[in-house]
Amino acid sequence: MIPDALFPWLATGLPLVGVLTCRIVWEDVPQLKTCCLIWSLLSVAPILKVASNLPEGPLLLFLLPIAAAISLLGQPIHADHRFSWLMTLVCLGFGIGAITLPTPLSHLLLVGLLMTIAGLLIRHHTALWPISWWGIILFCLAALGVVVAAFTNPPRSLWATLVTSVVLVPLLPFHTGYLTALTRLPGNLPSFAAFLLPTVGLHFIASALQAIPVTIAGPISFCALIGALYGAGKALAQTRIRLMLAYGSLSFISMLWWFAAASHMAVSRAAVLVASIGLATCGLLIAWQIIRTRYGDDVDPSSISGLASSMPSYAVLLSLLALAAMGLPPFGVFAGFMGLLLHSPIPSIVGLLIMLAAWLAASWYILNAVQRLLFGARRNDLRYHDVVQHEWAALFMTIVALAGLGFAPSEWFMSNGVALISDPQSQAGLWQR
C-alpha cells in the first residue's frame, strides 16, 4: 500500500517524469503525442486520493489532467508542436504540485509555472503576435507575489496573495497576462492555459479567503463590474477569434470576482463556474485551431463560411460548444452561474443587471462568430475537410465534460474541509458586504 502522503508527490511527479520519457521518442512525432497523452492521463489516478480536502473542492484538480489531454488531442500531429506538447506536461506537473503539495514547495512550483509561462512568451512570438512585455511583466509580478506570500506574515502576505490571484484569475486591470497567455503561447498551450491559470489561481485565493481584508471588497466588486462590461465590449469589437474568446472569458470570470467580493460564496460552487468557463474556452480555441490547421494561422474569419453543409460533424460540435460557452442550459456555465446567483445574497441590483448584460452580450458575439463560420455561401475555392478522429475526440470530450458539470449534483463537488465563511462576524478581517 502507498501511504497517503505520497499521492501528492506521485500526482506531481508523473507528468514531469513523462517529459523525460517522451523525450526519448522525440523523433517519432505521432508516438511523442501519444506518449504525452498517456502521461497526462496517468496523473488522474493519484489525484483521486488527494483532492477531497481542498478548500475549493476536488473538481478543478480532477479536471486539470483531462484538460491537458483535451488540448493535446486537439492539436495536429506536426513536428513544430513537439515542444509545446512537452511543455504541457511541465505546466501540468507544476500546476498539480502548486495545488497539492505543502508549502513552501507549492509556492516554489507556482513560481516555476509562472516563470515558465513568461519564458515561453519571450521565446515564442511572431510578427502576427508581437511580444507583449506588459503580459510578461504581470506574470513576473504574480511570481513576486508568491515569494512575498511565502516569506512574510499578514497583512503583507495577504496582499501578495491577492496580487497573484488577480493575475491568474484575471481581474481588470491585471488581465493582460491572461489574455497574452491565451493568444501568444505556442501550440496547444493557449487552450490548456485557459483552464490551468484560473484553476491554480482559485486555489491560491481560496486558501486565504477567510483572511482577506474587508476594505478591498468594494474596489474588487467595482473592478469586476467594469471588467465584465469591458470584456464583453472588447469581445464584440474583435475580428480575431482568439482575442474574442480571451476577452469573453475575462467577462465571465469577472462575474466570479463580483460574487466573491459582494457575497459570502462557497468556493466549491465557484469551482464549477471556473471549470466550465475554462473548458468552454479551451474547446472553442481547439475548434478555431481546426480552422487554422486547414487554412493557415493568419486566416481571416470573415473569409470562411458555409461549413455547416461541408463539415457537418464540425458544425454540430461547434454549435454545442457555442451553446455551452454562451451560458445556456444544460451546460456547466449556466449551472455555475445560477449556483452562485441562487446561493449568494445580492447586495446590488445595479451590479446584477450589469452581470446579466455581460451575459447577454456573450450570446451575441459567440453566436455571431459561429454563424459566420457555419452559414453563408459555400466557397468553391476552399477545400473542406471535416474533423478527423483526434479532433472529434477533443471536442466531444469537452462537450461531455460541460454537460456533466451542468447535470451533476452540486454535492459532488463539495470539499470535505471548510470551503465557506459561514459566519461573517465570527472573525475579524473577513470579507463582508
Order of alpha helices (4+ residues) and beta strands (2+ residues): alpha-alpha-alpha-alpha-alpha-alpha-alpha-alpha-alpha-alpha-alpha-alpha-alpha-alpha-alpha-alpha-alpha-alpha
